[in-house]
Structures are given as C-alpha cells and as structure tokens.
Amino acid sequence: MQSAEDEPGKTRPAALARVPVALENLILSIDALDAEGRGVARNPRGKVVFVEGALPGERVACRIFREKPKFDLGRA
C-alpha cells in the first residue's frame, strides 16, 4: 500500500535545516585546553565553556552555539 507521499508527483515536506544560532555572546578568559584542543573557560555563572579556536591565556569574544546541562560550546 502506498501513502500519499509515495505517489508520483508528490513530495515530502523538506526537513527543517539545523542552522546554528548564537545563543549568547561572552568575553571569556581561556584557562586551559581540553583533550580535543578547545579552550576551557567558565562563564560568569561558573558553567564550563569549551571554546573552539582559543588558546590558554587569551581573552576572547565567544559565541555560544550549544548549551548542555553541564557545559556550553562556543567559538572564538
């Protein structure tokens, strides 16, 4: 049995594209590197932030693109 979506000429709705949205912009001091080479910092609330493109000792403008319960991910 065919569904309406399988009929010739019918198309399925396009999946929504997952475009990263900057959730927050911060100025952070990078304290160390993690095992994947990302900078490690803490936001003003004390939550750990892993920052792509940052080195220890740098102060960077960071855009948070993913929030997890125990840490955030960002890019310098």
MARTIZA-180566 format. One record per atom (N, C-alpha, C): residue number from 1; residue in three letters; x, y, z. Coordinates in steps of 0.1 Angstrom, whole numbers, padded with zeros to 4 digits. Each point is the difference from the previous one (the first is absolute). Layout:
BEGIN
+-----+-----+-------+-------+-------+
:   n : res :     X :     Y :     Z :
+-----+-----+-------+-------+-------+
: NUM : Ala :     X :     Y :     Z :
...
+-----+-----+-------+-------+-------+
***
This chain:
BEGIN
+-----+-----+-------+-------+-------+
:   n : res :     X :     Y :     Z :
+-----+-----+-------+-------+-------+
:   1 : Met :  0008 : -0012 :  0000 :
:   1 : Met : -0008 :  0012 :  0000 :
:   1 : Met :  0009 :  0012 :  0000 :
:   2 : Gln : -0003 :  0010 : -0009 :
:   2 : Gln :  0008 :  0012 : -0001 :
:   2 : Gln : -0007 :  0011 :  0008 :
:   3 : Ser :  0008 :  0008 :  0006 :
:   3 : Ser : -0005 :  0012 :  0007 :
:   3 : Ser : -0001 :  0011 : -0010 :
:   4 : Ala : -0006 :  0011 :  0003 :
:   4 : Ala : -0001 :  0011 : -0009 :
:   4 : Ala :  0014 :  0006 : -0003 :
:   5 : Glu :  0009 : -0001 :  0009 :
:   5 : Glu :  0013 :  0005 : -0002 :
:   5 : Glu :  0008 : -0008 : -0010 :
:   6 : Asp : -0004 : -0013 : -0002 :
:   6 : Asp :  0007 : -0009 : -0010 :
:   6 : Asp : -0005 :  0001 : -0014 :
:   7 : Glu : -0011 :  0007 : -0002 :
:   7 : Glu : -0006 :  0002 : -0013 :
:   7 : Glu :  0009 :  0008 : -0009 :
:   8 : Pro :  0000 : -0003 : -0012 :
:   8 : Pro :  0008 :  0009 : -0010 :
:   8 : Pro : -0005 :  0014 :  0000 :
:   9 : Gly :  0009 :  0009 :  0000 :
:   9 : Gly : -0004 :  0014 :  0000 :
:   9 : Gly : -0002 :  0006 :  0014 :
:  10 : Lys :  0000 : -0008 :  0010 :
:  10 : Lys : -0002 :  0005 :  0014 :
:  10 : Lys :  0014 :  0001 :  0006 :
:  11 : Thr :  0002 :  0010 :  0008 :
:  11 : Thr :  0013 :  0001 :  0007 :
:  11 : Thr : -0003 :  0001 :  0015 :
:  12 : Arg :  0010 : -0004 :  0007 :
:  12 : Arg :  0000 :  0001 :  0015 :
:  12 : Arg :  0004 :  0014 :  0004 :
:  13 : Pro : -0005 :  0004 :  0011 :
:  13 : Pro :  0005 :  0014 :  0004 :
:  13 : Pro :  0015 : -0001 :  0003 :
:  14 : Ala :  0006 :  0011 : -0003 :
:  14 : Ala :  0015 :  0001 :  0003 :
:  14 : Ala :  0002 :  0000 :  0015 :
:  15 : Ala :  0011 : -0007 :  0004 :
:  15 : Ala :  0003 :  0000 :  0014 :
:  15 : Ala :  0006 :  0014 :  0003 :
:  16 : Leu : -0003 :  0004 :  0012 :
:  16 : Leu :  0005 :  0013 :  0005 :
:  16 : Leu :  0015 : -0001 :  0001 :
:  17 : Ala :  0007 :  0010 : -0006 :
:  17 : Ala :  0014 :  0000 :  0001 :
:  17 : Ala :  0004 :  0004 :  0014 :
:  18 : Arg :  0011 : -0006 :  0005 :
:  18 : Arg :  0005 :  0003 :  0014 :
:  18 : Arg :  0011 :  0010 : -0002 :
:  19 : Val : -0004 :  0013 :  0001 :
:  19 : Val :  0010 :  0010 : -0001 :
:  19 : Val :  0004 :  0004 :  0014 :
:  20 : Pro :  0013 :  0000 :  0002 :
:  20 : Pro :  0005 :  0005 :  0014 :
:  20 : Pro : -0004 :  0014 :  0002 :
:  21 : Val : -0006 :  0003 :  0012 :
:  21 : Val : -0004 :  0013 :  0003 :
:  21 : Val :  0008 :  0004 :  0013 :
:  22 : Ala :  0006 :  0012 : -0001 :
:  22 : Ala :  0008 :  0004 :  0012 :
:  22 : Ala : -0010 :  0002 :  0011 :
:  23 : Leu :  0002 : -0007 :  0011 :
:  23 : Leu : -0009 :  0001 :  0011 :
:  23 : Leu :  0005 :  0012 :  0009 :
:  24 : Glu :  0013 :  0003 :  0001 :
:  24 : Glu :  0005 :  0010 :  0009 :
:  24 : Glu :  0014 :  0004 : -0005 :
:  25 : Asn :  0003 :  0012 :  0003 :
:  25 : Asn :  0014 :  0005 : -0003 :
:  25 : Asn :  0006 :  0004 :  0013 :
:  26 : Leu :  0013 : -0005 :  0002 :
:  26 : Leu :  0007 :  0003 :  0013 :
:  26 : Leu :  0014 :  0003 : -0003 :
:  27 : Ile :  0006 :  0007 :  0009 :
:  27 : Ile :  0015 :  0002 :  0001 :
:  27 : Ile :  0005 : -0009 :  0010 :
:  28 : Leu :  0009 : -0009 : -0004 :
:  28 : Leu :  0005 : -0011 :  0010 :
:  28 : Leu :  0015 :  0000 :  0000 :
:  29 : Ser :  0005 : -0004 :  0012 :
:  29 : Ser :  0015 : -0002 :  0001 :
:  29 : Ser :  0002 : -0015 : -0001 :
:  30 : Ile :  0008 : -0005 : -0009 :
:  30 : Ile :  0003 : -0014 : -0002 :
:  30 : Ile :  0011 : -0004 :  0010 :
:  31 : Asp : -0004 : -0011 :  0007 :
:  31 : Asp :  0009 : -0005 :  0011 :
:  31 : Asp :  0009 : -0012 : -0005 :
:  32 : Ala : -0005 : -0008 : -0009 :
:  32 : Ala :  0007 : -0012 : -0004 :
:  32 : Ala : -0006 : -0005 : -0013 :
:  33 : Leu :  0006 : -0012 : -0005 :
:  33 : Leu : -0006 : -0007 : -0011 :
:  33 : Leu : -0005 : -0013 :  0004 :
:  34 : Asp : -0011 : -0004 : -0007 :
:  34 : Asp : -0005 : -0014 :  0003 :
:  34 : Asp :  0006 : -0010 : -0009 :
:  35 : Ala : -0003 : -0012 :  0001 :
:  35 : Ala :  0006 : -0011 : -0008 :
:  35 : Ala : -0002 :  0002 : -0015 :
:  36 : Glu : -0011 :  0007 : -0004 :
:  36 : Glu : -0002 :  0003 : -0014 :
:  36 : Glu :  0005 :  0013 : -0005 :
:  37 : Gly :  0008 :  0007 :  0008 :
:  37 : Gly :  0007 :  0012 : -0004 :
:  37 : Gly : -0009 :  0013 :  0001 :
:  38 : Arg : -0011 : -0001 :  0007 :
:  38 : Arg : -0009 :  0011 :  0002 :
:  38 : Arg :  0005 :  0008 :  0012 :
:  39 : Gly : -0002 :  0013 :  0001 :
:  39 : Gly :  0003 :  0007 :  0012 :
:  39 : Gly : -0010 : -0003 :  0010 :
:  40 : Val :  0004 :  0001 :  0013 :
:  40 : Val : -0009 : -0003 :  0011 :
:  40 : Val : -0001 :  0013 :  0008 :
:  41 : Ala : -0012 :  0004 :  0003 :
:  41 : Ala : -0003 :  0013 :  0008 :
:  41 : Ala : -0012 : -0003 :  0008 :
:  42 : Arg : -0004 :  0010 :  0008 :
:  42 : Arg : -0012 :  0000 :  0008 :
:  42 : Arg : -0008 :  0013 : -0003 :
:  43 : Asn : -0013 : -0001 : -0002 :
:  43 : Asn : -0008 :  0011 : -0002 :
:  43 : Asn : -0002 :  0008 :  0013 :
:  44 : Pro : -0006 :  0011 :  0000 :
:  44 : Pro : -0002 :  0008 :  0013 :
:  44 : Pro : -0009 : -0008 :  0011 :
:  45 : Arg : -0007 : -0010 : -0005 :
:  45 : Arg : -0008 : -0008 :  0010 :
:  45 : Arg :  0008 : -0012 :  0005 :
:  46 : Gly :  0012 : -0002 : -0005 :
:  46 : Gly :  0009 : -0011 :  0004 :
:  46 : Gly : -0001 : -0013 : -0008 :
:  47 : Lys : -0009 :  0001 : -0010 :
:  47 : Lys : -0001 : -0012 : -0009 :
:  47 : Lys :  0012 : -0001 : -0010 :
:  48 : Val :  0005 : -0012 : -0002 :
:  48 : Val :  0011 : -0003 : -0009 :
:  48 : Val : -0004 :  0003 : -0014 :
:  49 : Val :  0009 :  0007 : -0008 :
:  49 : Val : -0002 :  0002 : -0014 :
:  49 : Val :  0012 : -0005 : -0008 :
:  50 : Phe : -0003 : -0008 : -0010 :
:  50 : Phe :  0011 : -0005 : -0009 :
:  50 : Phe :  0000 :  0009 : -0012 :
:  51 : Val :  0011 :  0007 : -0003 :
:  51 : Val :  0000 :  0010 : -0010 :
:  51 : Val :  0009 : -0005 : -0012 :
:  52 : Glu : -0006 : -0002 : -0012 :
:  52 : Glu :  0008 : -0003 : -0012 :
:  52 : Glu :  0008 :  0012 : -0004 :
:  53 : Gly :  0013 : -0002 : -0004 :
:  53 : Gly :  0008 :  0011 : -0005 :
:  53 : Gly :  0006 :  0009 :  0011 :
:  54 : Ala :  0001 : -0005 :  0012 :
:  54 : Ala :  0006 :  0008 :  0011 :
:  54 : Ala :  0012 : -0007 :  0006 :
:  55 : Leu :  0009 :  0008 :  0005 :
:  55 : Leu :  0012 : -0006 :  0007 :
:  55 : Leu :  0001 :  0005 :  0014 :
:  56 : Pro :  0007 : -0008 :  0009 :
:  56 : Pro :  0001 :  0004 :  0014 :
:  56 : Pro :  0007 :  0014 :  0001 :
:  57 : Gly : -0005 :  0008 :  0009 :
:  57 : Gly :  0005 :  0013 :  0002 :
:  57 : Gly : -0007 :  0011 : -0008 :
:  58 : Glu : -0007 : -0004 : -0010 :
:  58 : Glu : -0007 :  0010 : -0008 :
:  58 : Glu : -0013 :  0005 :  0006 :
:  59 : Arg : -0004 :  0012 : -0003 :
:  59 : Arg : -0013 :  0005 :  0003 :
:  59 : Arg : -0008 :  0001 : -0013 :
:  60 : Val : -0011 : -0007 : -0001 :
:  60 : Val : -0006 : -0001 : -0013 :
:  60 : Val : -0015 :  0004 :  0001 :
:  61 : Ala : -0005 :  0005 : -0012 :
:  61 : Ala : -0014 :  0002 : -0002 :
:  61 : Ala : -0005 : -0013 : -0004 :
:  62 : Cys : -0010 : -0006 :  0007 :
:  62 : Cys : -0005 : -0014 : -0003 :
:  62 : Cys : -0015 :  0001 : -0003 :
:  63 : Arg : -0004 : -0007 : -0010 :
:  63 : Arg : -0014 : -0002 : -0003 :
:  63 : Arg : -0004 : -0014 :  0004 :
:  64 : Ile : -0009 : -0001 :  0009 :
:  64 : Ile : -0005 : -0013 :  0004 :
:  64 : Ile : -0009 : -0005 : -0010 :
:  65 : Phe :  0002 : -0013 : -0005 :
:  65 : Phe : -0009 : -0005 : -0010 :
:  65 : Phe : -0007 : -0013 :  0005 :
:  66 : Arg :  0004 : -0005 :  0011 :
:  66 : Arg : -0008 : -0012 :  0005 :
:  66 : Arg :  0001 :  0000 :  0016 :
:  67 : Glu : -0011 : -0001 :  0006 :
:  67 : Glu :  0000 : -0001 :  0015 :
:  67 : Glu : -0004 : -0014 :  0004 :
:  68 : Lys :  0008 : -0006 :  0009 :
:  68 : Lys : -0003 : -0013 :  0006 :
:  68 : Lys : -0002 :  0002 :  0015 :
:  69 : Pro : -0005 : -0010 :  0007 :
:  69 : Pro : -0003 :  0002 :  0014 :
:  69 : Pro :  0013 :  0004 :  0008 :
:  70 : Lys :  0011 : -0007 : -0004 :
:  70 : Lys :  0012 :  0002 :  0009 :
:  70 : Lys :  0011 :  0009 : -0007 :
:  71 : Phe : -0001 :  0003 : -0013 :
:  71 : Phe :  0009 :  0009 : -0007 :
:  71 : Phe : -0006 :  0006 : -0012 :
:  72 : Asp :  0007 :  0010 : -0005 :
:  72 : Asp : -0004 :  0007 : -0013 :
:  72 : Asp :  0011 : -0002 : -0010 :
:  73 : Leu : -0004 :  0001 : -0013 :
:  73 : Leu :  0010 :  0000 : -0010 :
:  73 : Leu : -0001 :  0014 : -0008 :
:  74 : Gly :  0012 :  0005 : -0003 :
:  74 : Gly :  0001 :  0013 : -0007 :
:  74 : Gly :  0011 :  0001 : -0010 :
:  75 : Arg :  0000 :  0011 : -0007 :
:  75 : Arg :  0011 :  0002 : -0010 :
:  75 : Arg :  0006 :  0014 :  0003 :
:  76 : Ala :  0013 :  0001 : -0001 :
:  76 : Ala :  0006 :  0013 :  0001 :
:  76 : Ala : -0002 :  0009 : -0012 :
+-----+-----+-------+-------+-------+
***
